[in-house]
Each structure stands twice: as structure tokens, then as C-alpha cells.
Amino acid sequence: MNMQTDKTSVGSTTATAVDIKRILQMIPHRYPMLMVDKVIEMRLDHSAVGIKNVSINEPFFQGHFPSEPVMPGVLIVEAMAQTAAVLVVATYGRESEGKLVYFMSIDGVRFRHDSRQAGRVGRQSREDTDG
């Protein structure tokens, strides 16, 4: 699957379908802290949609509301940050692979629904290039 790019009008580039093998080349995160399994949509230098498949076997479910397992919000935010890191590497090219991309700030985060076991967490990350 790897990463494919399609040129679109107005000179922007869209990259799609970044699989786990490619993600492991792009960012340094590894299990148990790797929080993105694939990126299904990407607009370079703008936004990306990442997927994390979750199951009851995830270690955080053992202690985070065990009677009603919910993925912790801080890990959902980490998944968004890792998706953004994939976006940054895809935008800047192979020379940026494996380098650290730090998550510096987050404003106005709201969770519209929780993430329970045996599902997928899909999150959109947008790179803010202002200032």
C-alpha cells in the first residue's frame, strides 16, 4: 500500500494510503506508543486522517474504566499528534524521515464521542502553518 501521491489542480498535492510499514519508516514511535495504524487521506501541508484500530487487548483498557473500557483522551490526542507527524514527513520528504516531530500546543480540543474497545479511532489532524 505505501504512500501514493496525486497531483491536483492549483499546484497542491494529495497523498493517500500510508500503511503501517511506511509509517514505521516515517516516524520513530513503536509499540506500545505507536497510536496510528494507517493514514487513509492526506492533503500535504494541510491535513491528514489517521486510523488506530483498538481492541480490548490494548493495555490501557485494563486500568482506564475497566468496567466500561474507554481509550484515554490523552492517547487520542497522541494519535492525532502522530498522524500530524506523518503529515509533516510526507510534506517535507524523505530527508525528514525518522526525525522527531514535537507536538507543541493544542487549542480548543473537544471529544465528540468516546473510543471503546473493538473499534477504530479515526482522527483528523491539521498542520497549522500560521506563525
C-alpha positions as CSV (number, residue, x, y, z in Angstrom):
1,M,0.0,0.0,0.0
2,N,2.7,2.5,0.9
3,M,2.1,6.2,0.0
4,Q,0.8,7.4,-3.3
5,T,0.6,11.0,-4.5
6,D,-1.8,12.5,-6.9
7,K,-1.3,16.0,-8.3
8,T,-4.4,18.1,-8.1
9,S,-5.2,21.5,-9.5
10,V,-3.8,24.7,-8.1
11,G,-0.4,23.0,-7.5
12,S,-1.4,21.3,-4.3
13,T,-0.6,17.6,-3.7
14,T,-2.7,14.9,-2.1
15,A,-1.1,11.8,-0.7
16,T,-3.2,8.8,0.3
17,A,-3.0,5.4,1.8
18,V,0.0,5.4,4.1
19,D,0.3,1.9,5.5
20,I,1.9,0.7,8.7
21,K,5.2,-0.3,7.1
22,R,5.6,3.2,5.7
23,I,4.5,4.8,9.0
24,L,7.3,2.9,10.8
25,Q,9.8,4.4,8.3
26,M,8.4,7.9,8.7
27,I,8.1,8.3,12.5
28,P,10.2,6.8,15.4
29,H,7.2,5.7,17.5
30,R,6.9,1.9,18.3
31,Y,4.5,-0.3,20.3
32,P,3.1,0.3,22.8
33,M,3.2,4.0,22.0
34,L,2.5,3.8,18.3
35,M,-1.0,5.2,18.0
36,V,-1.6,5.3,14.2
37,D,-2.0,2.1,12.1
38,K,-2.6,3.8,8.8
39,V,-3.3,7.2,7.2
40,I,-6.3,7.0,4.8
41,E,-6.3,10.5,3.5
42,M,-3.8,13.4,3.3
43,R,-3.6,16.9,1.9
44,L,0.1,17.7,2.1
45,D,1.0,20.7,4.2
46,H,-2.7,20.8,5.4
47,S,-4.4,17.8,6.9
48,A,-4.4,14.0,7.4
49,V,-6.9,11.4,8.6
50,G,-5.3,8.6,10.6
51,I,-6.7,5.3,11.8
52,K,-5.9,3.5,15.0
53,N,-7.5,0.0,15.4
54,V,-8.4,-0.7,19.0
55,S,-9.3,-3.9,20.7
56,I,-10.0,-5.0,24.3
57,N,-6.4,-6.3,24.4
58,E,-5.0,-2.7,24.5
59,P,-3.0,-2.3,27.7
60,F,-4.8,1.0,28.7
61,F,-8.2,-0.7,28.8
62,Q,-7.1,-2.8,31.8
63,G,-6.9,0.3,34.1
64,H,-9.0,3.0,32.4
65,F,-12.6,2.5,33.5
66,P,-12.2,-1.4,33.4
67,S,-16.0,-1.9,33.7
68,E,-16.5,0.5,30.7
69,P,-13.3,0.5,28.7
70,V,-12.6,3.8,27.0
71,M,-9.5,4.9,25.2
72,P,-8.0,7.8,27.3
73,G,-8.3,11.2,25.7
74,V,-4.6,11.9,26.1
75,L,-3.9,8.9,23.9
76,I,-6.4,10.1,21.3
77,V,-4.5,13.4,21.3
78,E,-1.2,11.4,20.9
79,A,-2.8,9.6,17.9
80,M,-3.6,13.0,16.4
81,A,-0.1,14.2,17.0
82,Q,1.4,11.1,15.4
83,T,-0.9,11.5,12.4
84,A,0.3,15.1,12.2
85,A,3.9,13.8,12.3
86,V,3.3,11.5,9.3
87,L,1.8,14.5,7.5
88,V,4.9,16.6,8.3
89,V,7.2,13.9,7.0
90,A,5.1,13.4,3.9
91,T,5.1,17.1,3.3
92,Y,8.8,17.7,3.7
93,G,10.0,14.5,2.1
94,R,12.2,11.5,2.8
95,E,15.1,13.6,4.3
96,S,12.8,14.2,7.3
97,E,12.0,10.5,8.0
98,G,12.8,9.3,11.5
99,K,13.4,12.8,12.8
100,L,11.5,13.9,15.8
101,V,8.4,16.0,15.2
102,Y,7.3,17.5,18.5
103,F,3.7,18.3,19.4
104,M,3.9,21.8,20.8
105,S,0.4,23.0,21.5
106,I,-3.3,22.3,21.2
107,D,-6.2,24.7,21.4
108,G,-9.9,24.0,21.7
109,V,-9.9,20.2,21.8
110,R,-13.3,18.6,22.2
111,F,-14.2,15.0,22.1
112,R,-17.5,14.3,20.3
113,H,-17.6,10.7,21.3
114,D,-15.5,8.2,23.2
115,S,-13.5,5.3,21.8
116,R,-14.4,1.9,23.2
117,Q,-12.8,-1.5,22.6
118,A,-13.2,-3.4,19.3
119,G,-13.3,-0.4,17.0
120,R,-11.4,2.1,15.0
121,V,-10.4,5.5,16.1
122,G,-10.2,7.9,13.1
123,R,-8.9,11.3,13.8
124,Q,-8.1,14.2,11.5
125,S,-5.0,16.3,12.2
126,R,-4.4,19.7,10.6
127,E,-1.0,21.3,10.5
128,D,-1.2,24.9,11.4
129,T,1.4,26.8,9.4
130,D,0.5,30.2,10.9
131,G,3.3,31.7,12.9
